[in-house]
Amino acid sequence: MRDDVHVHACRNDTAAARARLPDRRPAVTVEISWHGHAFTVSAGYAADGRVREVFASGGHTGSDLQRLIDDACVIISLALQYGARPQDLAPSLGSMPDPAAGMAEIPASVIGAIVQALGNLETPAL
């Protein structure tokens, strides 16, 4: 097996390749707000300019919320590394009407807000 590719066998014996990220890569960090709480979201980019990982913080260190965010970021990052795009993930996550925004739909969870933020980021100059 090549060092830069990890292969995961699925139940139906198909394989999906996950490209290994370089040790150093461009990243963008933004601040987002969800239900009045501030969160920091950092996105790491691969050489092809696509978002391939995410880190987020905003809960108190060691809190249930921060542990949930940490775990969600691992799962989101794996999905991105297997080829999913934030724009593909966001519609699959829960949303709810926001009376303050004229009943426009907003993410129902901080996880959805993180994915939405990833989809709104501009690719940095590589």
Buried (B, 14 or more C-beta within 10 A) or exposed (E): EEEEEBEEEEEEEEEEEBBEBEEEBBBBEEEBEBEEEEBEBBBBBBEEEBBBBBBBBBBEEEEEBBEBBEEBBEEBBBBBBBEBEBEEBBEEBEBEEEEEEEEEEBBBBBBBBBBBBBBEBEEEEE
